């Protein structure tokens, strides 16, 4: 569906703004999407912090973009769900959220339905953005996933991999063209 690319693009676009910094966290410790994309899959990361083998300052990586930092996923662990659901994870999220008041924190998690980690992560963050693949993700799956998130939590949807403009948007686009004026 492109959730990792969407998270990366969102982080980059915010980091390029003048007054904001972004911390991009790879919490998909099964696929290492962000970590692989940036070539830091072999670096200590979130798992090591949650297992208290490293501090947060030890694993935050600077990038070539001044306002963008990254926390890699870290090594594989057989206890990912337990680590994400731990009190230590709550402490880490709280510390990351209060360290800088101008920082956006974007967490790239695993898909919501097949893994329990994402539902736990959703309870720790302020907003959730679902990335849905156009023409592939059935409405029933979207509804099931949305029902797993607390009703009072802000939720956004990104329709990804669209085939282009629909006939309806083409109609409006043509309606306002200079030829009809």
LINJOFEN-V24937 format. One record per backbone hydrogen bond with DSSP energy under -0.5 kcal/mol. NH is the residue of the N-H (numbers start at 1). CO is the residue of the C=O. If there is no record, write none. Layout:
BEGIN
nh: (NH & NH)
co: (CO & CO)
END
This chain:
BEGIN
nh: (6 & 7 & 8 & 9 & 10 & 11 & 12 & 13 & 14 & 15 & 16 & 17 & 20 & 21 & 22 & 23 & 24 & 24 & 25 & 25 & 26 & 26 & 27 & 27 & 28 & 29 & 32 & 36 & 37 & 38 & 39 & 39 & 40 & 41 & 43 & 46 & 47 & 49 & 50 & 51 & 52 & 53 & 54 & 58 & 59 & 59 & 60 & 61 & 63 & 63 & 66 & 68 & 69 & 70 & 71 & 72 & 72 & 80 & 83 & 84 & 85 & 86 & 90 & 91 & 92 & 93 & 94 & 95 & 96 & 97 & 98 & 99 & 100 & 103 & 104 & 106 & 106 & 107 & 108 & 108 & 109 & 115 & 119 & 120 & 121 & 122 & 123 & 123 & 124 & 125 & 128 & 130 & 130 & 132 & 132 & 134 & 134 & 136 & 137 & 138 & 141 & 142 & 143 & 144 & 145 & 146 & 147 & 148 & 148 & 149 & 153 & 154 & 156 & 158 & 159 & 160 & 160 & 170 & 171 & 172 & 173 & 174 & 175 & 176 & 177 & 180 & 181)
co: (2 & 3 & 4 & 5 & 6 & 7 & 8 & 9 & 10 & 11 & 12 & 14 & 17 & 102 & 67 & 104 & 22 & 69 & 23 & 106 & 24 & 71 & 25 & 108 & 108 & 27 & 28 & 32 & 33 & 34 & 35 & 36 & 35 & 35 & 40 & 72 & 73 & 45 & 46 & 47 & 49 & 48 & 48 & 55 & 55 & 56 & 56 & 70 & 65 & 68 & 64 & 65 & 22 & 61 & 24 & 59 & 70 & 77 & 79 & 80 & 81 & 83 & 86 & 87 & 88 & 89 & 90 & 91 & 92 & 93 & 94 & 95 & 96 & 100 & 21 & 23 & 104 & 105 & 25 & 106 & 107 & 111 & 115 & 116 & 117 & 118 & 119 & 120 & 121 & 121 & 154 & 128 & 156 & 130 & 158 & 132 & 160 & 133 & 133 & 136 & 138 & 138 & 139 & 140 & 141 & 142 & 143 & 144 & 145 & 146 & 150 & 126 & 128 & 130 & 157 & 132 & 158 & 166 & 167 & 168 & 169 & 170 & 171 & 172 & 174 & 177 & 178)
END
